Amino acid sequence: MAHEHDHDPAHPHEHDRDSAPRWKHDGVRVIPGNRLDANTAQTPGMDRKAAINFARVGAQKLWAGTVTIHANAKTGAHHHGHLESVIYVVSGRARMRWGEHLEFTAEAGPGDFIYVPPYVPHQEINASPTEVLQCVLCRSDGEAVAINLDIEPAEKPEQVLWVDPTHPHGGV
């Protein structure tokens, strides 16, 4: 049975003889965990290391790496402009505050994901006074956007429970 396909020369198929050299160096990349790049934007109390960015692999539309937040450390209030962020908690306990006055709060632990939409004022906090918080961070652009905000935080933030199909009434 014959198949007819339109072939895009910019995306050769695996059976094309000339594709092997191109994909060998421009295809999948594995970045070993012990070879992350600490030459990235840093915040006191946090250690960021880049795994995926333009400089390392040519990524055009995202940044991914790790962040270790020291015990009892927290960022100031800020947002990341047009960027979307996803944080995956590897170990420790994360507390997020957000809102115009950081009036909302939620916590996440190992295995949990945190989504931060564009322009949302927020603050990342290591909820433990003794253990480090280790996370994987992904952003929707390689550009390092962090807009620091001078806002008066709410004294006692309102706790917001995670609501999803598994926890329809909210969970911590």
C-alpha positions in Angstrom: 0.0 0.0 0.0 1.6 3.3 -1.1 1.4 6.4 1.1 1.6 9.9 -0.2 2.8 12.6 2.2 3.9 16.2 1.8 7.5 16.4 3.1 8.7 19.5 4.8 12.5 19.8 4.1 13.0 21.5 7.4 11.7 18.4 9.2 13.2 15.3 7.5 11.7 11.9 8.3 13.7 9.2 10.0 14.1 7.3 6.7 15.7 10.2 4.9 19.4 9.5 4.5 20.6 13.1 5.1 18.6 13.5 8.4 21.0 11.5 10.6 23.7 14.2 10.9 21.2 17.0 11.5 19.3 15.2 14.2 22.4 13.8 15.9 23.3 17.3 17.2 20.0 19.1 16.9 17.7 16.5 18.3 17.0 15.2 21.8 19.3 16.4 24.5 19.9 14.9 27.9 21.2 17.2 30.5 22.8 15.3 33.4 21.6 16.5 36.8 25.1 17.1 38.0 25.9 19.4 35.1 23.3 22.2 35.6 24.4 25.8 35.1 24.3 28.1 38.2 25.1 31.1 36.0 21.5 32.3 36.1 19.5 34.9 37.9 19.8 34.3 41.7 17.7 35.5 44.7 19.1 35.6 48.2 18.1 32.4 50.0 17.6 30.5 46.7 19.9 28.7 44.4 18.8 28.3 40.8 20.4 26.2 38.2 19.5 26.1 34.5 19.0 22.8 32.7 17.2 23.9 29.6 17.6 27.4 28.1 18.7 29.0 24.9 22.4 29.1 25.8 22.5 25.4 26.8 20.3 23.7 24.2 18.9 26.4 22.0 15.4 26.4 23.6 13.3 29.2 22.1 10.1 29.1 24.2 11.0 27.8 27.7 13.4 27.7 30.6 13.7 24.8 33.0 15.9 24.1 35.9 16.1 23.5 39.6 15.7 25.8 42.6 16.7 25.1 46.1 15.2 27.4 48.7 17.1 27.6 52.0 15.3 26.7 55.3 13.0 29.5 56.4 13.8 31.6 53.3 11.3 33.6 51.2 11.2 35.9 48.2 9.8 39.4 48.2 6.5 40.0 46.4 6.9 39.9 42.6 5.4 38.7 39.4 6.9 37.3 36.1 5.2 39.5 33.6 3.8 37.6 30.6 5.4 34.3 31.7 3.7 31.3 33.0 5.5 29.2 35.6 5.2 25.7 36.8 6.9 24.5 40.0 7.3 20.8 40.9 8.1 20.1 44.5 10.8 17.4 44.8 11.3 17.6 48.6 10.3 19.9 51.4 7.3 22.1 51.9 6.4 25.1 49.7 4.1 27.9 50.8 2.8 30.2 48.1 1.2 33.6 48.9 -0.4 35.6 46.1 -2.9 38.4 45.4 -2.8 42.2 45.4 -1.8 42.1 49.1 -0.5 38.4 49.2 -3.8 37.7 51.0 -4.1 34.1 49.7 -1.9 31.1 50.7 -1.6 27.5 49.8 1.0 24.8 50.5 2.5 22.1 48.4 4.7 19.1 49.2 6.7 16.4 47.4 5.0 15.4 44.1 2.8 18.5 43.9 2.8 20.9 41.0 2.2 24.7 41.4 1.0 26.8 38.5 1.7 30.6 38.6 -0.2 32.5 35.8 1.1 35.6 34.1 1.2 38.9 36.1 0.0 37.3 39.4 1.7 39.0 42.4 3.2 36.2 44.5 5.8 35.1 47.0 7.5 31.8 47.4 8.3 30.6 50.9 10.1 27.6 52.3 7.5 26.6 55.0 10.1 24.7 57.0 12.5 26.4 59.4 14.9 23.5 59.2 14.7 21.7 55.9 15.6 22.9 52.4 12.9 23.0 49.7 13.9 21.5 46.4 11.9 22.1 43.3 12.0 21.9 39.5 11.0 25.1 37.8 9.7 25.7 34.2 8.9 29.0 32.6 7.2 29.7 29.3 10.1 31.7 28.0 13.8 31.8 28.3 13.7 35.5 29.3 14.3 36.1 33.0 11.4 38.3 34.0 11.0 39.2 37.6 9.1 42.4 38.5 9.6 43.2 42.2 6.6 44.7 43.9 6.4 47.1 46.8 3.1 46.0 48.3 1.8 45.9 51.9 1.2 42.3 52.7 -1.9 41.1 54.4 -1.2 40.2 58.0 -3.0 36.9 58.0 -3.5 35.5 54.5 -6.6 33.5 53.6 -5.8 29.8 53.1 -7.0 28.5 49.7 -7.3 24.7 49.4 -6.3 22.9 46.2 -9.5 21.9 44.4 -9.4 19.3 41.7 -11.3 16.2 40.7 -9.6 14.1 43.3 -10.2 16.7 46.1 -13.5 18.3 45.1 -13.8 19.9 48.6 -10.2 21.1 48.7 -7.1 19.6 50.2 -3.8 20.9 51.6 
